[in-house]
Amino acid sequence: MRSHHQPTPSPLALWCLRHLSDPNSRDHLVGDLLEEFEQRQQQDAAMARRWLWRQTFHACGYGIRRRLQGNWTVHLLALFGVLILSPTLVALVYWLSNMDATAEPLWQALLRGDLHVIVLSTAYWQEAAKAFGQGASLGMFINLPALVWSGLVLFTLSVLFRTTTLSARTLLLWGYASAITPYVIGSYYIGVTDMVPTAIGPLLAFMLFAALYLLPCLAIAGVVAQRKGLMAEPS
């Protein structure tokens, strides 16, 4: 016996609409789509279901783009900083703190301030692995100039967030720029001046620790800002 009950919208389509569409217009959107679906299914149920799925794809695609728009740069910087760059910087701290002698190419790269060249060297990672086996102390990870710089950057960003219309996203991008600026400027300065090795060491430490201190703080701030809905640019 043929059933004459009216077809219902796909539960999966409804779930997608209620979880992936733009949250700012989600309730009205779902209501309008269901209302039109009921009208369409009276004429052709199969076409109504296909129509609803097309609308679901469009709405969810738009919602996902809205969530990612403008924030993907911050998220990628956070992932890169925490998962890749921060462990690399920690390895450099171990290596520099326990280094008595090193290969000549690595020493020359140090004198040029080219830490980015060093971390691409197989010889460096072999030496760094040995350095990890020599233990660590808290003093290895304390650099007063970098602490002051990091504190000033975070304080400035906090003040700007409270007193200006700049979004959290914009301020976080400024923060990431501030984290790498000491390295960029320091590397350039070492390369164009004839600094003695004893003067290069403190500058390298500042370049290294400024990024090491700021990157995790900015990543955490980005997560908090995202959860509180503060990443959007003010209208």
Protein Blocks (a to p, Z undefined) as FASTA:
>chain_A
ZZfbdcdddfklmmmmmmmmcfklmmmmmmmmmmmmmmmmmmommlmmmmmmmmmmmmmm
mmmmmmmgoplmmmmmmmmmmmmmmmmmmmmmmmmmmpmbdcfklmmmmmnopaklmmmp
fklmmmmmmmmmnopafklmgcfklmmmmmmmmmmmmmmmmmmcbdfklmmmmmmmmmmm
mmmmmmmmmmmpccdfklmmmmmmmmmmmmmmmmmmmmmmmmmmmmnopmbccZZ
